[in-house]
């Protein structure tokens, strides 16, 4: 199952490392660069979570206004010290405050929540022994992660792969990926 090449993708994420990973991932799917846009990431440390939270409403309003276009919002936010479920509840709450009559699962929006951070997924796909409570963040420029993004693509495509052995947040990412692929396919009929 793959994301549709007929859609345009807007990435809303916390930082440059996430952006690098997500763009590389979309390219692994064969999505052309001109179909990918990234909401500008704020400068400074510690403001990424607030950027995603406040940007979510704005990007969904744009998505609603342009329903006739095939657009998918890709949201990525670190779980940080919270559990996956706590961070997901946080997004649901932000969503329901802005769209009280809506259902977040009805949106053409893929939500990924790496636990602890995106660097955890990169380390995992790089073959490191990973505990989702360990911190892998580095202080420098984002690292190239094309190989790891390709391994994410393979992980999501491989139905035989034993998902139970993967990180919890990757299991959830795969569920979300399958959900949005089905939603895209249904919308294209």
N, C-alpha and C positions, 0 to 999 in steps of 0.2 A: 504494500500500500504506500502510495506516495502523495505528497502535497501536489496540488494542481499547478501545472504550468500556465493555466489560463488566468490565474489570480495574480494580483499585485500584492506585495507584502510590505507592511510597515512594522518595523522593529521598535519596540519601546522597552528599553533595558536600563540597568543601573550604571554601567561603566564600559570603558573601552574594551576590556577583555571579553565581556559578554558580547559586545557588538562584533568583535573579531570572530568569535566562535559561531555566532548565529549567522553571520553573512557567509562564512565558510561552509556551514551546514547547508544553507539554502542553495549555494552553488553546487554542492555535492548532489543535490536533487535535480540539478539541471536548470534551476531558476536563473534566468538572465539577470545580470546586474542592473539593467534599466528597470526591472520590475521590483527592485528592492529599495526601500527608503528607510532611513533611520532617523528617529526623532533625536535632535541634537542632545547630547549628553552634557549635563552640567559640570562645570569645573569645580574642583574642591573635593575634599574628603568627607565622606559620611552623608552626602546629600542624595545619593542614588535612589534610596528607598522612597524618599519624599518625591523625587522626580517621577518615579513610576506611578506612585499613588495619585499625584495631581495630574499627570499626563494621561492617565487611564480615561478619565472623564472626557477630556478634550478629544482624544483619539477615537473614542467610541462615538462621540457626537459627530465627528467627521465621517465615520463609518456609516452611521445611520442616515446622514444627509446624502450619502453617495451609494445607497443600497443597489442602485442600478449597475454600478461598477462591480467587478469581481475583485474584492479586496479582502485580505485577511490580516488581522492584527496579531503579531507575535509578541507576547509579553513575557519578559523574563525578569524575575526578582529573586534575590538570594533569600533563603530562609534564615540565614545568619544563625543566631543562637536559639531561634524559635524552631518548633517542629514544623514539618511540612504542612500538617493540618492547621496549625495556628496561623501560618502565613497565608494559606489559602482562605481561611476565615477572614483574615484581615482584608484581602482583596474583595471577597464577597461583600463585606461591610461597606467598603469604599464604593463598590458598584451600586449596592442597594440604596445608598444615600443619594446618589445621582440619578438612578433609574429605579424608583420604587416599584414600578409596575412591570419591570423587566426580569429576565432570568439570565444570569451570567452564562449559563450553559447553552442558551439559544444564540449567543453572539458568535460571529465568525471570528473567533479569537482563540488562539492557542496560548495556553498559560503554562510556562515551565518554571518550576521553583527548585533550583538546585539547593541541596542541603550540604553543606554549610554555605558554599559559594560555587560559582561556575568553575573555579580552579579545581574543585573537588572532582567534577566530572572529567576535566582535562587530565588530572592525575590518574583517575580510574581507567580512562581509555588509553593512557600512556603505560598501563600495566603496573602501576604502583599499588601497593596494599593500602587501601583507603578505608578510613573510618569517617563517617559523615560528621562526626563532631570535631575532627581535626581541622585546623586552619591551614590552608594551602596558599592563601593570598600572598602575592609578592608586591613589592613597592614600586617596581619599575614600569617600563612600557609593557603593553600587552604582548604576550608571547604568541608566536605563530602557532596555530593549532589546527592546521588543515588536516593532518593525519588523524587527530583525535575527533574532529568534526566528521570525517569520513567514517570512523569507527562508530560514531553515534548513528549515522545514517544506516550502517550495516546492522547495528543493534535493533533499530526500529523496523527494519525490513525483514529481519530473520524471525519468522514465526516459530521456528523450532528451538530457538535459543531459550534456555531455561531462565525466564525472567525472574524467578524467585531468588536466584543467586546474585542478581544485580542489586545495586544500591536502591534503597527504598524510593528515593527521589527520582531515580531513573525508571523504576517500575511505573511510578505515577506519570512521568513524562511520556512513556510509551502509551499508557491508557489515554492520555490527553491527545497525543498525536493521532491515534487511531480514531478517536472521536471527531477530530476536526477534519481528517481525511474523508470520513463518511459524510460529514456535514457538507463539505465542498462538493463531493460527488452528487449528493442529493440536490444541491442548489443548481447544479449544472444541467439537470434533466429538464 
